[in-house]
Every structure is written in C-alpha cells, then in structure tokens.
Amino acid sequence: MSGPGGRVIGTGALLRLAVRVDRVRLPFWIVTFAVITGASAAATAELYPTAESRASFTDGAEAVPALLAMYGHIYDPASLGAIAVLKLTGFGAALAALVTVFTAVRHTRAEEEAGRLELLGAGVLGRYAPLASGLGVVAGWSVLLGAGTTAGLALVGLPVAGSLALGAGWTAAGLVFGALAVLTAQLTRSARTASGLAAVVLAAMFALRAVGDSSGPGWLSWVSPIGWVQQVRPFAGDRWWVFVLPMACTAVLVAVAVACARIRDHGAGLLPGRPGPARAGRLLGGTGGLAVRLTRMSLLVWLSAFLLTGLLVGSIASDIGEFLDNPRARAFIAALGGAQGVTDAFLAAELAFAGLFASMYVVAVLARLHEEEQSLRTEPLLGTAIGRVRLLAGYLGLAAAGSLLGLTVAGAGAGLAYGAHTGHVAAELVRVTGAALAQWPAVLVSLGTAVAVFGLLPRFWVLAWAVLAFFGVIGEFGVLLGLAQWILDLSPFSHLPRLPGGTATATPLIWLTVVGAGLAVAGLIGFRRRDVPA
C-alpha cells in the first residue's frame, strides 16, 4: 500500500460506514435548515411587498451598527429576496459550519480517540483513508445542505438564481470549516479539543465579519469565510466569482491536513497535550464536577454567546423604531413577542430566541453524557461507588444551572444596553432580565425531554434534537404560518408570557416546570433499569 492509491484504500468502506452512522442525524439537519430557512424567508417577505417599504427598511437597518454586526448589509434595497434572507445569510452559514465541524471531527479524531480506527487499521486500510472519508462526508453533507436550502427558498417563491447562490454559499462555508476541522483533528489528541479549536476559529471569523460590516474597515469582511458568503450577495447581484476564495481556502486546508497526517503518529496530535491537575479539588469533585470539567469550555462559549447576543439585542432595541415604520413589520414583531409597544415586543421576540438557544445548550450537555456512554467510558465509572441516578443527576443539574445562568446573562446584557440608551439602567436591567428568566420553564421541558430520550430511548438520541427543532419551529413561526391552536400548544414556548410588555401569570410557568420535572424523573427511572454498553 505504498503507492498513492494504497494510501487511500478502504476509503469507500469507511465512507459507507460513516453514512450509515449518520443516516438519521445529517438528513435531520438538512431538513431542519431547509424548513426553517423557507419559513423565515416567507414570513419576512410578506412584510415588505412594495419597493418603498423595502427601501424604508433598508435605510433604517443600515443606520443601526448593532444590526449590521448581527446580519450584515443589504446590498440591494429593491430586492425582496435580499431582505428576506438578511437574517439567514451569515447566521445560517455559521450554524451550517458548526454542524460541519462536529461532523468532521466525529468521523476523524473521535473515531481514532475511541480506538476504532486502530482496529480497522489492522486490516486493509490506507494511511489517509480516515481523512479522505471524513472529507467525503463533509463534502456530501455540505452539497446536500445547499441543495435543500435552495429548494426551501425556491418553494416559497424567491428567485431560483438567488436561492442557488445562498445555498452554494452555505455549501462553501461547510467545505471551508469542514476542512479546518479535519486539520484541527490532526493537531490535537482529543476530539473535544479539535472541535473547540475549530469552533473558536469560526467565532473569530464571525466576529471579524461583524466588525467589518458595522464600524471597522470594510476589508475585514473579506478576511472571513462568513464574509465571503455574504459577499456573494444572494438576490442582489449573485456574484459567483467570489466562490473562488472558499474553494482555494478549502484546498489549502486539505493540503495542510494531509501533510500533518503524513508526519504524525497514530493516536497522537502535532500539538503537545497538557495533563490535567492531579486532584480535582472540592469544586470539581463528584459527578457534577465531572460534568463541569468535561463541558466547562463549551459552557464558557455558550455564556459568551448569550452575553454578546443580549448586548446586540439591547442595542438594536434602542433604535428599533427607526426602521420599523412599516405597520406590517410592527404587526410581525407584535405577533412574535407581544403587543405592549414595538420595543417591548421586539425584546420579547428576541428573548424567545434566547430561550431556544438555552434549550439547545441543555440538549448539548445531555448529548455529552450520551457520547460518553457510546464511547464505553460510562460503564467503568458505574463500576465504582457512583450510581446511575447520581451520574445522570450531575449532568441534569449542570444543564439546568447553565441554562439559567445563560438566560440571566442574556437578559442582563440586553437590559444594560437598552437601559444605557433610555437612561434607566437599573430598572431596565431588572425588567429585561426577569423577562429572560421567564423562558426557563420552557427550557426545563426541553431538558426533561432530553433526559427522557436518554433514559428510555438511547438508540434514538436524535429524537431529542428533533423534538427541540419542532418546539422551535412551532414556537417561533407557528403564528405566522397560521397553524391551528392545538399544534401551537404542543410547544412549551407557546405557553410562556410575552415579556417584557405582556401580562405575567404563574400558572403556565408552574405547569411547564412540573412537566419538565416529570419527564426528567421518567428518564432517571429508565436509565436505572436499562442496559449500559460495556
């Protein structure tokens, strides 16, 4: 197997195995992206039916730096499609890239860390076969994601060329960051570190794009792959030549990854590992401390994202009236978040998204425990004095406390930014933070659902993400899509009071908390009784 062909022998078999492993997970994400993209674009497009309304919105949006930092520029004020995908282009590319990062690491470094690649390597398997199969999964997922997004936008009536440009932009982002993740998998010994390093680069690229679009030099947007997706300008010129940049970047990253794979030892990374402390200490002892140690970096990333989101939302809320002078736009925000003033309605709508993000965090925490079990690291731990309920309770407590802290940080950030504009910092800090915390009971339902799936149906863990996606779509877009009330009631977010600006009642919050606790108890009982892989 010394020739070029021998170095990649076995790639096809590994690729088929990877597709089988992700046969539910990746199609689920593709459908979710397509549905949410199409629904969001359709809902936004209905608000600005005339060229005058679109021009008015553009003038207001371009005057708000915080909005530019979050979403970027509108390059064609007359284009309905450009406004319809304003919130989707950069954010969607970043989310697609994040899924791609985890996918690439899962099929490269995670397989090697678990020891499965060493077993396969005892057979006929080329040195570069794992890397090639990982890149193949990334490429296939990215292309299918782009195709699904294109179809979703075209089906709601947007031009096909612009829809294809946006879908191809998300494909390009997936390829770039997938190649980056394959490279970080060669640099580190841990899948968690490889994913974290690639995610940090992704966050830095998004920040560069935000600074470049809001107040910094315009060239900063051209440094970021997220900026490249926006510079394609879907529905505003469709500049196809920009795709040369992500394709060249992908090729360079793949070449560097191959070079690293050639010189490193199996199971090792090029970067030196750092041993942990000899003793955990009181704070990080026990099952809760173990959960904190395993997820502490991701918790810090989540908290940073909550704080940044809160500050941006509060800054935008200060100027929301300047560009929501369209009565239909005001009705849109009111439908999402309440009717006690446009500013309060906007804050309520955005804080609802913060609740959805907190739900994503709690599912991610339980996903880590599921990963530990599937990697056969849970069974030896249970062979000690640690019981099953105690182990699961540690992760459950971390998820509940982390989500509560995240909502507090998001609400405090929004309250501080908005209060600094109105001159009532203390009052707005308390009011908006309280509104953010009102999302927590619905987050507890999402947490209880994840615990129930983990304890009762571990083989179908993807259901935890599927249910969360369903909650999000129904809670955020159900009213705009005109769905029946009984369907809306299936989402816990539909039962929350619309704060600030609405009327707070304790009854739905109590019931949501009880439902979340009941689901969690069912999951704990199920985990006690079921088998654990050994």
C-alpha positions, 0 to 999 in steps of 0.5 A: 500500500505504498503507492498513492492509491494504497494510501487511500484504500478502504476509503469507500468502506469507511465512507459507507460506514460513516453514512450509515452512522449518520443516516438519521442525524445529517438528513435531520439537519438538512431538513431542519435548515431547509424548513426553517430557512423557507419559513423565515424567508416567507414570513419576512417577505410578506412584510415588505411587498412594495419597493418603498417599504423595502427601501424604508427598511433598508435605510433604517437597518443600515443606520443601526451598527448593532444590526449590521454586526448581527446580519450584515448589509443589504446590498440591494434595497429593491430586492425582496429576496435580499431582505428576506434572507438578511437574517439567514445569510451569515447566521445560517452559514455559521450554524451550517459550519458548526454542524460541519465541524462536529461532523468532521471531527466525529468521523476523524479524531473521535473515531481514532480517540475511541480506538476504532480506527486502530482496529480497522487499521489492522486490516486493509486500510490506507494511511489517509483513508480516515481523512479522505472519508471524513472529507467525503462526508463533509463534502456530501453533507455540505452539497446536500445542505445547499441543495435543500436550502435552495429548494426551501427558498425556491418553494416559497417563491424567491428567485431560483438564481438567488436561492442557488447562490445562498445555498452554494454559499452555505455549501462553501462555508461547510467545505471551508470549516469542514476542512479546518476541522479535519486539520484541527483533528490532526493537531490535537489528541482529543476530539473535544479539543479539535472541535473547540479549536475549530469552533473558536476559529469560526467565532473569530471569523464571525466576529471579524465579519461583524466588525467589518460590516458595522464600524471597522474597515470594510476589508475585514469582511473579506478576511472571513469565510462568513464574509465571503458568503455574504459577499456573494450577495444572494438576490442582489447581484449573485456574484459567483466569482467570489466562490473562488476564495472558499474553494482555494481556502478549502484546498489549502486546508486539505493540503495542510491536513494531509501533510500533518497526517503524513508526519504524525503518529497514530493516536497522537496530535502535532500539538503537545497535550497538557495533563490535567491537575492531579486532584480535582479539588472540592469544586470539581469533585463528584459527578457534577464536577465531572460534568463541569470539567468535561463541558466547562469550555463549551459552557464558557462559549455558550455564556459568551454567546448569550452575553454578546447576543443580549448586548446586540439585542439591547442595542438594536432595541434602542433604535428599533423604531427607526426602521420599523415604520412599516405597520406590517413589520410592527404587526410581525414583531407584535405577533412574535413577542407581544403587543405592549409597544414595538420595543417591548415586543421586539425584546420579547421576540428576541428573548424567545430566541434566547430561550431556544438557544438555552434549550439547545445548550441543555440538549448539548450537555445531555448529548455529552453524557450520551457520547460518553456512554457510546464511547464505553467510558460510562460503564467503568465509572458505574463500576465504582461507588457512583450510581446511575441516578447520581451520574445522570443527576450531575449532568441534569443539574449542570444543564439546568444551572447553565441554562439559567445562568445563560438566560440571566446573562442574556437578559442582563446584557440586553437590559444594560444596553437598552437601559444605557440608551433610555437612561434607566439602567437599573430598572431596565436591567431588572425588567429585561432580565426577569423577562429572560428568566421567564423562558426557563420553564420552557427550557426545563421541558426541553431538558426533561425531554432530553433526559427522557430520550436518554433514559428510555430511548438511547438508540434514538438520541436524535429524537431529542434534537428533533423534538427541540427543532419542532418546539422551535419551529412551532414556537417561533413561526407557528403564528405566522404560518397560521397553524391551528391552536392545538399544534401551537400548544404542543410547544412549551414556548407557546405557553410562556408570557410575552415579556417584557410588555405582556401580562405575567401569570404563574400558572403556565410557568408552574405547569411547564416546570412540573412537566419538565420535572416529570419527564426528567424523573421518567428518564432517571427511572429508565436509565436505572433499569436499562442496559449500559454498553460495556 
